[in-house]
Amino acid sequence: MNKDDLMKLLDSVAKGEIKPEEAADSIKLEPYKDLGYAKLDTHRELRQGMSEVIYGEGKSKEQIAGIVKAMREEKEKTILITRMSREAADYVKTQFPLIYDETSRIGLVGKMPDKDGVGKIVVATGGTSDIPVAEEAAMTAEVYGNEVVRLYDVGVAGMHRLMSHAEDIMRARVIIAIAGMEGALASVIGGMADCPVIAVPTSVGYGASFGGLSALLSMLNSCASGVSVVNIDNGFGAGYLASMINHLK
């Protein structure tokens, strides 16, 4: 049950169309569904405005399909699956209408919502190798009803590439800056933009990048104001946070 369903239910009680006892039965007392291998949080959308997301990595294809089935039984209109393998996607697709993107490893069951975000979310990468993380962020933001502008391969090794998109940077409501190596892109964008910048360090880089730790530390130590940082390769977290910001009225 989402917030709209709850309000309709309460309105029906107020109008005397249904009894309070019937309404209580509709609102399940147990806020989760126990599947044995997973406890589905059925009240998350009521609390946070966004339903639970399935993290696919480490789960079997049967477990993912079982969680999708339970969520559809709970009338979830849009089900997002992150870090999903091709094998799991092929299996789930035999049972549900799944859309799968190989680059981001995101699966989607259901329909994309209308774009109801206040402004535009810009997703920028330092290099082409950062695109898988960027697509995870961009598609997550789109699943939550945001218009996304993609600026790929605009890193500091060629500043003119970024400056040619200055108008997109200036007009954004939120920017997600994604980079590996030394992670300098976030600081540069943070110095240009008047909106929140969410920095995402990636594990792209040579040995001394330490699997993204170098970029993470650079972003945490940014001298640009208004830059926040999520975990290494956490495109989903950045897309989710950007959506929350973009829906603040």
Number of C-alpha atoms within 10 A of each C-alpha: 17 20 15 10 11 15 11 11 19 16 13 15 16 12 9 10 11 14 12 15 9 11 15 11 9 12 13 13 8 10 13 14 17 12 12 7 10 13 12 21 16 22 22 17 15 15 11 12 13 16 22 18 16 19 15 21 15 11 16 14 19 12 17 22 20 16 19 23 16 16 20 16 9 15 12 19 14 19 21 22 23 19 18 24 21 16 11 19 25 13 16 23 16 10 11 16 12 20 16 19 17 15 12 22 20 25 25 21 20 15 13 14 13 12 16 12 21 16 18 21 28 22 28 28 27 27 20 13 17 22 25 17 25 32 22 25 28 30 23 27 28 21 21 25 19 26 20 21 16 16 21 19 20 21 25 18 12 11 12 12 15 22 14 11 12 14 10 19 26 15 16 21 21 27 31 29 30 33 37 29 25 22 32 22 30 33 22 18 24 24 16 14 22 17 18 19 28 25 33 34 35 32 22 21 18 11 9 11 18 14 19 25 20 20 29 28 14 18 27 18 12 21 13 17 14 15 23 18 22 18 15 21 25 19 29 26 19 31 29 20 17 28 27 18 16 23 14 8 6
